[in-house]
Amino acid sequence: MHRVKSVSVAKFNAEEIDALQAGGNERARQIYFKEWDLQRFPLPDGTQNRIRDFIKQVYVDRKFTGERIMGRQMLKEVSMH
């Protein structure tokens, strides 16, 4: 389960702090933007709908992780060499 906390008013326990330090933004970029190409998929302009669509593509659909969804299983794309 994932919870969202407000950084400005929430209190984090030691376990949560360790998890944030082990993960953080750089780790999230490695996961969610692994195959993202700024030239092919530019950042959305400032319109709310385009930003919302981009967030959905990145974090819900996991479009740039290198994973492919088949049925209910999430499979890693296997390169054939």
A tleap script that builds the chain and sets N, CA, C and O, in Angstrom:
source leaprc.protein.ff14SB
mol = sequence {
  NMET HIE ARG VAL LYS SER VAL SER VAL ALA
  LYS PHE ASN ALA GLU GLU ILE ASP ALA LEU
  GLN ALA GLY GLY ASN GLU ARG ALA ARG GLN
  ILE TYR PHE LYS GLU TRP ASP LEU GLN ARG
  PHE PRO LEU PRO ASP GLY THR GLN ASN ARG
  ILE ARG ASP PHE ILE LYS GLN VAL TYR VAL
  ASP ARG LYS PHE THR GLY GLU ARG ILE MET
  GLY ARG GLN MET LEU LYS GLU VAL SER MET
  CHIE
}
set mol.1.N position { 0.843 -1.165 0.000 }
set mol.1.CA position { 0.000 0.000 0.000 }
set mol.1.C position { 0.894 1.235 0.000 }
set mol.1.O position { 1.930 1.265 0.664 }
set mol.2.N position { 0.486 2.237 -0.742 }
set mol.2.CA position { 1.212 3.503 -0.802 }
set mol.2.C position { 0.363 4.590 -0.156 }
set mol.2.O position { -0.854 4.653 -0.334 }
set mol.3.N position { 1.045 5.438 0.596 }
set mol.3.CA position { 0.355 6.579 1.191 }
set mol.3.C position { 1.048 7.844 0.737 }
set mol.3.O position { 2.256 7.866 0.497 }
set mol.4.N position { 0.276 8.873 0.628 }
set mol.4.CA position { 0.818 10.176 0.273 }
set mol.4.C position { 0.767 11.047 1.517 }
set mol.4.O position { -0.251 11.118 2.205 }
set mol.5.N position { 1.887 11.709 1.793 }
set mol.5.CA position { 1.946 12.601 2.942 }
set mol.5.C position { 2.354 13.977 2.475 }
set mol.5.O position { 3.090 14.125 1.500 }
set mol.6.N position { 1.879 14.960 3.164 }
set mol.6.CA position { 2.299 16.326 2.905 }
set mol.6.C position { 3.654 16.531 3.562 }
set mol.6.O position { 3.805 16.310 4.764 }
set mol.7.N position { 4.625 16.948 2.791 }
set mol.7.CA position { 5.973 17.142 3.329 }
set mol.7.C position { 5.995 18.239 4.376 }
set mol.7.O position { 6.760 18.163 5.337 }
set mol.8.N position { 5.163 19.260 4.202 }
set mol.8.CA position { 5.228 20.402 5.109 }
set mol.8.C position { 4.571 20.162 6.459 }
set mol.8.O position { 4.947 20.813 7.434 }
set mol.9.N position { 3.601 19.253 6.558 }
set mol.9.CA position { 2.915 19.066 7.840 }
set mol.9.C position { 2.968 17.641 8.380 }
set mol.9.O position { 2.628 17.426 9.543 }
set mol.10.N position { 3.373 16.680 7.593 }
set mol.10.CA position { 3.380 15.291 8.052 }
set mol.10.C position { 4.602 15.011 8.916 }
set mol.10.O position { 5.635 15.673 8.811 }
set mol.11.N position { 4.450 14.023 9.760 }
set mol.11.CA position { 5.573 13.543 10.558 }
set mol.11.C position { 5.948 12.165 10.024 }
set mol.11.O position { 5.089 11.298 9.865 }
set mol.12.N position { 7.230 11.971 9.750 }
set mol.12.CA position { 7.734 10.717 9.209 }
set mol.12.C position { 8.466 9.959 10.306 }
set mol.12.O position { 9.225 10.543 11.079 }
set mol.13.N position { 8.231 8.648 10.365 }
set mol.13.CA position { 8.984 7.845 11.323 }
set mol.13.C position { 10.307 7.421 10.687 }
set mol.13.O position { 10.522 7.649 9.497 }
set mol.14.N position { 11.187 6.811 11.466 }
set mol.14.CA position { 12.528 6.447 11.001 }
set mol.14.C position { 12.471 5.493 9.808 }
set mol.14.O position { 13.264 5.624 8.876 }
set mol.15.N position { 11.558 4.551 9.826 }
set mol.15.CA position { 11.430 3.588 8.725 }
set mol.15.C position { 11.031 4.293 7.421 }
set mol.15.O position { 11.539 3.965 6.349 }
set mol.16.N position { 10.125 5.252 7.526 }
set mol.16.CA position { 9.694 5.997 6.342 }
set mol.16.C position { 10.829 6.864 5.790 }
set mol.16.O position { 10.983 6.990 4.575 }
set mol.17.N position { 11.607 7.450 6.668 }
set mol.17.CA position { 12.749 8.273 6.246 }
set mol.17.C position { 13.782 7.405 5.528 }
set mol.17.O position { 14.308 7.795 4.485 }
set mol.18.N position { 14.072 6.226 6.090 }
set mol.18.CA position { 15.015 5.306 5.440 }
set mol.18.C position { 14.525 4.908 4.048 }
set mol.18.O position { 15.314 4.848 3.105 }
set mol.19.N position { 13.223 4.634 3.920 }
set mol.19.CA position { 12.656 4.250 2.629 }
set mol.19.C position { 12.765 5.388 1.619 }
set mol.19.O position { 13.069 5.156 0.449 }
set mol.20.N position { 12.520 6.607 2.067 }
set mol.20.CA position { 12.648 7.764 1.169 }
set mol.20.C position { 14.097 7.970 0.730 }
set mol.20.O position { 14.362 8.270 -0.434 }
set mol.21.N position { 15.022 7.809 1.657 }
set mol.21.CA position { 16.426 7.992 1.323 }
set mol.21.C position { 16.929 6.900 0.387 }
set mol.21.O position { 17.759 7.166 -0.483 }
set mol.22.N position { 16.442 5.686 0.553 }
set mol.22.CA position { 16.851 4.575 -0.316 }
set mol.22.C position { 16.224 4.703 -1.700 }
set mol.22.O position { 16.791 4.239 -2.689 }
set mol.23.N position { 15.065 5.326 -1.767 }
set mol.23.CA position { 14.371 5.483 -3.045 }
set mol.23.C position { 14.595 6.866 -3.571 }
set mol.23.O position { 15.610 7.142 -4.210 }
set mol.24.N position { 13.681 7.713 -3.315 }
set mol.24.CA position { 13.808 9.102 -3.705 }
set mol.24.C position { 13.603 9.348 -5.186 }
set mol.24.O position { 13.267 8.438 -5.944 }
set mol.25.N position { 13.812 10.594 -5.584 }
set mol.25.CA position { 13.561 11.017 -6.953 }
set mol.25.C position { 14.439 10.300 -7.974 }
set mol.25.O position { 13.957 9.911 -9.037 }
set mol.26.N position { 15.712 10.121 -7.665 }
set mol.26.CA position { 16.603 9.482 -8.631 }
set mol.26.C position { 16.174 8.038 -8.895 }
set mol.26.O position { 16.180 7.583 -10.039 }
set mol.27.N position { 15.809 7.333 -7.853 }
set mol.27.CA position { 15.343 5.941 -8.030 }
set mol.27.C position { 14.038 5.918 -8.818 }
set mol.27.O position { 13.850 5.055 -9.675 }
set mol.28.N position { 13.143 6.847 -8.541 }
set mol.28.CA position { 11.881 6.918 -9.287 }
set mol.28.C position { 12.158 7.193 -10.764 }
set mol.28.O position { 11.505 6.611 -11.631 }
set mol.29.N position { 13.117 8.072 -11.062 }
set mol.29.CA position { 13.483 8.344 -12.462 }
set mol.29.C position { 14.017 7.086 -13.136 }
set mol.29.O position { 13.700 6.821 -14.295 }
set mol.30.N position { 14.822 6.311 -12.418 }
set mol.30.CA position { 15.379 5.084 -12.978 }
set mol.30.C position { 14.273 4.080 -13.320 }
set mol.30.O position { 14.396 3.321 -14.282 }
set mol.31.N position { 13.219 4.078 -12.549 }
set mol.31.CA position { 12.121 3.142 -12.776 }
set mol.31.C position { 11.140 3.675 -13.815 }
set mol.31.O position { 10.908 3.028 -14.836 }
set mol.32.N position { 10.571 4.832 -13.567 }
set mol.32.CA position { 9.455 5.328 -14.362 }
set mol.32.C position { 9.852 6.011 -15.667 }
set mol.32.O position { 9.030 6.131 -16.575 }
set mol.33.N position { 11.102 6.459 -15.770 }
set mol.33.CA position { 11.547 7.145 -16.979 }
set mol.33.C position { 12.671 6.398 -17.687 }
set mol.33.O position { 13.431 6.990 -18.454 }
set mol.34.N position { 12.773 5.104 -17.430 }
set mol.34.CA position { 13.849 4.279 -17.984 }
set mol.34.C position { 13.947 4.409 -19.505 }
set mol.34.O position { 15.048 4.559 -20.034 }
set mol.35.N position { 12.832 4.356 -20.208 }
set mol.35.CA position { 12.841 4.413 -21.671 }
set mol.35.C position { 12.252 5.713 -22.218 }
set mol.35.O position { 11.868 5.783 -23.385 }
set mol.36.N position { 12.181 6.729 -21.381 }
set mol.36.CA position { 11.618 7.999 -21.817 }
set mol.36.C position { 12.633 8.751 -22.664 }
set mol.36.O position { 13.802 8.857 -22.293 }
set mol.37.N position { 12.194 9.265 -23.781 }
set mol.37.CA position { 13.035 10.021 -24.704 }
set mol.37.C position { 12.394 11.393 -24.903 }
set mol.37.O position { 11.311 11.497 -25.479 }
set mol.38.N position { 13.050 12.426 -24.435 }
set mol.38.CA position { 12.516 13.784 -24.501 }
set mol.38.C position { 12.216 14.208 -25.944 }
set mol.38.O position { 11.281 14.971 -26.187 }
set mol.39.N position { 13.002 13.718 -26.888 }
set mol.39.CA position { 12.770 14.074 -28.293 }
set mol.39.C position { 11.471 13.461 -28.823 }
set mol.39.O position { 10.723 14.119 -29.546 }
set mol.40.N position { 11.207 12.219 -28.468 }
set mol.40.CA position { 9.999 11.535 -28.944 }
set mol.40.C position { 8.779 11.858 -28.107 }
set mol.40.O position { 7.664 11.902 -28.627 }
set mol.41.N position { 8.977 12.085 -26.810 }
set mol.41.CA position { 7.876 12.336 -25.883 }
set mol.41.C position { 8.186 13.588 -25.065 }
set mol.41.O position { 8.609 13.477 -23.915 }
set mol.42.N position { 7.984 14.767 -25.633 }
set mol.42.CA position { 8.309 16.002 -24.900 }
set mol.42.C position { 7.414 16.194 -23.680 }
set mol.42.O position { 6.316 15.642 -23.603 }
set mol.43.N position { 7.897 16.974 -22.747 }
set mol.43.CA position { 7.087 17.313 -21.586 }
set mol.43.C position { 5.827 18.029 -22.048 }
set mol.43.O position { 5.860 18.749 -23.046 }
set mol.44.N position { 4.722 17.843 -21.344 }
set mol.44.CA position { 3.475 18.497 -21.753 }
set mol.44.C position { 3.545 19.999 -21.547 }
set mol.44.O position { 4.295 20.496 -20.707 }
set mol.45.N position { 2.740 20.715 -22.338 }
set mol.45.CA position { 2.653 22.152 -22.106 }
set mol.45.C position { 1.884 22.365 -20.803 }
set mol.45.O position { 1.550 21.394 -20.124 }
set mol.46.N position { 1.610 23.570 -20.456 }
set mol.46.CA position { 1.025 23.875 -19.157 }
set mol.46.C position { -0.457 23.595 -18.984 }
set mol.46.O position { -1.008 23.912 -17.930 }
set mol.47.N position { -1.126 23.014 -19.973 }
set mol.47.CA position { -2.551 22.776 -19.803 }
set mol.47.C position { -2.791 21.606 -18.850 }
set mol.47.O position { -2.080 20.602 -18.887 }
set mol.48.N position { -3.782 21.752 -18.016 }
set mol.48.CA position { -4.049 20.768 -16.975 }
set mol.48.C position { -4.330 19.380 -17.546 }
set mol.48.O position { -3.844 18.390 -17.000 }
set mol.49.N position { -5.098 19.283 -18.626 }
set mol.49.CA position { -5.424 17.971 -19.192 }
set mol.49.C position { -4.185 17.263 -19.733 }
set mol.49.O position { -4.044 16.052 -19.562 }
set mol.50.N position { -3.298 17.992 -20.376 }
set mol.50.CA position { -2.081 17.367 -20.917 }
set mol.50.C position { -1.147 16.933 -19.802 }
set mol.50.O position { -0.509 15.885 -19.904 }
set mol.51.N position { -1.058 17.711 -18.756 }
set mol.51.CA position { -0.234 17.323 -17.606 }
set mol.51.C position { -0.825 16.079 -16.950 }
set mol.51.O position { -0.092 15.149 -16.615 }
set mol.52.N position { -2.131 16.054 -16.768 }
set mol.52.CA position { -2.802 14.902 -16.173 }
set mol.52.C position { -2.575 13.649 -17.026 }
set mol.52.O position { -2.299 12.577 -16.487 }
set mol.53.N position { -2.688 13.775 -18.343 }
set mol.53.CA position { -2.459 12.636 -19.244 }
set mol.53.C position { -1.025 12.132 -19.143 }
set mol.53.O position { -0.782 10.925 -19.135 }
set mol.54.N position { -0.072 13.068 -19.064 }
set mol.54.CA position { 1.336 12.684 -18.949 }
set mol.54.C position { 1.588 11.926 -17.643 }
set mol.54.O position { 2.273 10.904 -17.643 }
set mol.55.N position { 1.049 12.413 -16.555 }
set mol.55.CA position { 1.214 11.745 -15.255 }
set mol.55.C position { 0.623 10.341 -15.312 }
set mol.55.O position { 1.219 9.396 -14.797 }
set mol.56.N position { -0.546 10.199 -15.934 }
set mol.56.CA position { -1.172 8.879 -16.071 }
set mol.56.C position { -0.293 7.949 -16.908 }
set mol.56.O position { -0.103 6.787 -16.550 }
set mol.57.N position { 0.242 8.454 -18.016 }
set mol.57.CA position { 1.107 7.623 -18.855 }
set mol.57.C position { 2.344 7.159 -18.097 }
set mol.57.O position { 2.772 6.014 -18.242 }
set mol.58.N position { 2.916 8.043 -17.291 }
set mol.58.CA position { 4.153 7.712 -16.580 }
set mol.58.C position { 3.906 6.776 -15.398 }
set mol.58.O position { 4.551 5.733 -15.296 }
set mol.59.N position { 2.987 7.132 -14.510 }
set mol.59.CA position { 2.867 6.414 -13.249 }
set mol.59.C position { 1.764 5.359 -13.210 }
set mol.59.O position { 1.881 4.399 -12.448 }
set mol.60.N position { 0.718 5.493 -13.986 }
set mol.60.CA position { -0.358 4.505 -13.985 }
set mol.60.C position { -0.122 3.481 -15.090 }
set mol.60.O position { -0.105 2.275 -14.844 }
set mol.61.N position { 0.060 3.985 -16.318 }
set mol.61.CA position { 0.266 3.090 -17.458 }
set mol.61.C position { 1.699 2.573 -17.533 }
set mol.61.O position { 1.974 1.600 -18.235 }
set mol.62.N position { 2.609 3.222 -16.811 }
set mol.62.CA position { 4.023 2.833 -16.768 }
set mol.62.C position { 4.617 2.731 -18.172 }
set mol.62.O position { 5.366 1.804 -18.481 }
set mol.63.N position { 4.271 3.688 -19.001 }
set mol.63.CA position { 4.620 3.683 -20.420 }
set mol.63.C position { 6.120 3.634 -20.683 }
set mol.63.O position { 6.540 3.063 -21.690 }
set mol.64.N position { 6.935 4.209 -19.816 }
set mol.64.CA position { 8.358 4.341 -20.082 }
set mol.64.C position { 9.242 3.440 -19.219 }
set mol.64.O position { 10.456 3.639 -19.172 }
set mol.65.N position { 8.654 2.448 -18.531 }
set mol.65.CA position { 9.429 1.584 -17.645 }
set mol.65.C position { 10.122 0.434 -18.364 }
set mol.65.O position { 11.035 -0.181 -17.813 }
set mol.66.N position { 9.698 0.141 -19.582 }
set mol.66.CA position { 10.250 -1.018 -20.283 }
set mol.66.C position { 9.434 -2.261 -20.034 }
set mol.66.O position { 9.744 -3.328 -20.563 }
set mol.67.N position { 8.381 -2.134 -19.226 }
set mol.67.CA position { 7.496 -3.258 -18.948 }
set mol.67.C position { 6.366 -3.245 -19.960 }
set mol.67.O position { 5.977 -2.182 -20.443 }
set mol.68.N position { 5.849 -4.389 -20.278 }
set mol.68.CA position { 4.689 -4.492 -21.147 }
set mol.68.C position { 3.611 -5.246 -20.385 }
set mol.68.O position { 3.893 -6.249 -19.729 }
set mol.69.N position { 2.383 -4.768 -20.472 }
set mol.69.CA position { 1.276 -5.382 -19.739 }
set mol.69.C position { 0.534 -6.313 -20.679 }
set mol.69.O position { 0.121 -5.917 -21.769 }
set mol.70.N position { 0.368 -7.567 -20.241 }
set mol.70.CA position { -0.383 -8.548 -21.009 }
set mol.70.C position { -1.393 -9.177 -20.063 }
set mol.70.O position { -1.023 -9.871 -19.117 }
set mol.71.N position { -2.661 -8.931 -20.323 }
set mol.71.CA position { -3.694 -9.432 -19.419 }
set mol.71.C position { -3.497 -8.828 -18.052 }
set mol.71.O position { -3.398 -7.609 -17.913 }
set mol.72.N position { -3.440 -9.668 -17.044 }
set mol.72.CA position { -3.227 -9.173 -15.682 }
set mol.72.C position { -1.773 -9.288 -15.256 }
set mol.72.O position { -1.414 -8.877 -14.153 }
set mol.73.N position { -0.935 -9.843 -16.122 }
set mol.73.CA position { 0.467 -9.998 -15.778 }
set mol.73.C position { 1.276 -8.857 -16.346 }
set mol.73.O position { 1.016 -8.402 -17.460 }
set mol.74.N position { 2.244 -8.395 -15.600 }
set mol.74.CA position { 3.161 -7.394 -16.082 }
set mol.74.C position { 4.467 -8.110 -16.400 }
set mol.74.O position { 5.079 -8.722 -15.524 }
set mol.75.N position { 4.882 -8.031 -17.637 }
set mol.75.CA position { 6.066 -8.749 -18.057 }
set mol.75.C position { 7.170 -7.801 -18.481 }
set mol.75.O position { 6.903 -6.767 -19.093 }
set mol.76.N position { 8.395 -8.140 -18.164 }
set mol.76.CA position { 9.528 -7.370 -18.639 }
set mol.76.C position { 9.717 -7.691 -20.108 }
set mol.76.O position { 9.649 -8.852 -20.511 }
set mol.77.N position { 9.955 -6.666 -20.904 }
set mol.77.CA position { 10.219 -6.902 -22.312 }
set mol.77.C position { 11.560 -7.575 -22.428 }
set mol.77.O position { 12.550 -7.095 -21.876 }
set mol.78.N position { 11.603 -8.674 -23.135 }
set mol.78.CA position { 12.831 -9.444 -23.279 }
set mol.78.C position { 13.427 -9.146 -24.651 }
set mol.78.O position { 12.755 -9.270 -25.675 }
set mol.79.N position { 14.663 -8.762 -24.654 }
set mol.79.CA position { 15.294 -8.491 -25.941 }
set mol.79.C position { 15.867 -9.802 -26.477 }
set mol.79.O position { 16.476 -10.580 -25.743 }
set mol.80.N position { 15.663 -10.018 -27.729 }
set mol.80.CA position { 16.146 -11.235 -28.383 }
set mol.80.C position { 17.501 -10.938 -29.034 }
set mol.80.O position { 17.586 -10.106 -29.938 }
set mol.81.N position { 18.537 -11.602 -28.587 }
set mol.81.CA position { 19.880 -11.426 -29.163 }
set mol.81.C position { 20.352 -12.728 -29.728 }
set mol.81.O position { 21.459 -12.804 -30.261 }
savepdb mol mol.pdb
quit
